[in-house]
Amino acid sequence: MPEKSVDALLKEKKIFEIVNPRLVQAPPDISIHEAIRLMQERRSSYIVVADNKKAVGIFTETDVTRKILEHDVDWSRPVRDFMTPAPAVLHPEDTVAAAIDLMGQRRFYHIPLVNENEELVNVISVRTLIRFLAELYPAEILNLPPAPDQIMETREGG
């Protein structure tokens, strides 16, 4: 039996088969200060903002740098004032290809995952996708020079 192409594998593989259970979430009334502290504690670059188990927004490092830093913002204000509202979502049963397409088209790093009742259940990150793709090409990734046209003048370690 011939090996499947990467394209075919990405269209078959479901998100729930590769995702890690690492959801960081908070309610919309959490303060900016608390949200940033939560991100630091959980070593996360995002918080999915959830209300009654529904993803109502996403708050990311990008929101912090673009909307808060360098602005005169009261850090006790709720994160709902600075989050990206109504985030695009996927379902765990969607394909890895769908996640890659959405992230590529919309330049997302994190996409909330919801169940059939649209309740928040997890998140898929670009980091998870990169690890998955690297596992598909272990020898190619590990042996790739820093630049494809680069020629090393000395031996590694020499």
N, C-alpha and C positions, 0 to 999 in steps of 0.2 A: 504494500500500500504506500503510495507516495506521501511524502511529508506535506502538511498543509502550508499554504503560503501565509505570510504574516498578515496580509490583507484579510484572508479568510478567517484566520484565528482571531483577529481583532473584531470581526463582525459576529463571531460566535461566542467569544468569551464575555461573560456577564460581569458587571461591576462588582456584585457581591462576592465573586470568586477571588477578587484581588484586593478589596478594600480592607483597611485596618479599622478596628473599633476605636477611633480616636476623635470623637465628636466633642467639640468645645462649644457650649451654648450658654446663653444668658437671656433674661427677659428684657424687653425694650426699655424698661425704666431704670436699668442699671446705669450708674453714672459713668462718665467717660473715665474718671479716675479708677473706679472699680473695674471697668472693662479692661483697661490697659494693665492693671495689676493682675487680673485673671489671665490675660494673654502671656504675661511674663511668667507667672506661676506654672502655667500649663505648657510653656515653651511653644506657643502657638502664634501664628501670624494672622489669625482670624478668630472671630466669634460668630456663630450663626445665632441671630437674634430670633428667639422663638416666643410665641404667645399662644397659649392653649395648644401646645404640641405642633403648631404650624410655623413654618419658616417665614417670618415677615420681613427679614432683612439679613444682611451680612455686614459685619464691621471688620475691616482689615487694616493692616499696616498702611496700606495706600490711603485709606480714609484718614488715618491719623496724620500722615505726612501732608496730605493735600488740604484737609479741612480744619485741622486743629493746630498743628505746630505753626509757628510764625503768625498766628492769629490771636487776638485777644479773646480767648474762649474761657468761660467759667467751667472748670473741670467737674463741677457737680451737676452739670446739665446731663440729661439722659442721652444714652447712646442712640436712641431713636432719631434724635435730631441730626446725627452725623453718619448713620449707617447708609448703606446702599439698600433702598427698599425693594420689596417684591423681587427677590433674587430668582434667577432661573434655577430650576431644580431638575433632577433626574431621579429615576427609580433604580433600586438595586438590581432589578432584572434587565435594565437597559444594557446595551453592549458597551464594551470598552471603547469601540470605535465612536459611539455616540458621545462619550465623555471627551475623547480627544478632539472631535469635531467642534463641540460646543466651546471647549477651552480655547481652541485655536481661533475660532471665529470671533469670540467675544473677549478674548484675552483675560480669561479667568484663571485663578490659581486654585480656587476651591469652589466646589459645587455641592450644595446641600442635597442629600438623598431623602426622598419621602416614600412612604408606603402607599398602598392603594387608597387609603383614606386621606392622603396628602399630609400625613403626620410625619414630622421630622424623625428620621431613624439613624442617620449617619452623614458623612461627608466624604467626597472623593477629592483628593488633592493632586496637583500636578506632580508632586514628589512621588506619590504612589504610582502614577502612570509611568514616570521615568524609570523607576525601579523595575516595574513590570516589563517595559520595553528593553531595558538593559539585560534582563534575564533571557529574553528571546535571542539576543545576539551577544552572548558572553565573550566569545573569542574575538569577535569584531570590535566590541567596545573596549575590551582590555588591551588590545593590540593596536588601537588607533593612535597615530601620532597626534601631537597637539594641533598641527595644521597638516592637511592631506598632502600638500606639496613641500612640506618641510623635509630637509635632508640633514640628518644629524652629522656633525663634524667629528664628534668623538663618540666612543662607545659609552653606553650607559654605565655609570659608576667609574668611568675612566678618566 
